[in-house]
């Protein structure tokens, strides 16, 4: 019984690096966690998401300018992290990890 458990643990540990997100996505996740931990940045992020929701798919220069302003307030690391989503497949390990991090951050908005 203990051999089976040891074998299972070994297989899980060997598979872990394969399941890890790419460095680009890992970096983005760290930035999102930092924003979540900073009350001022979290407030800015939440305000930005409300404007994004209001903008939806509409082209509105006023709303676009507001979003850009929020992005600048959040900083270049956040902009890089946000743009890391470009080209990600939502069904890939990277896409799932990235989307989970964004969902976790958005979940902190009230």
ABEGO torsion letter per residue (X at the ends): XAAAAAAAAAAAAAAAAAABBBAAAAAAAAAAAAAAABAAAAAAAAAAAAAAAAAEABBBAAAAAAAAAAAAAAEAAAAAAAAAABGBBAABAAAAAAAAAAAAAAAABX
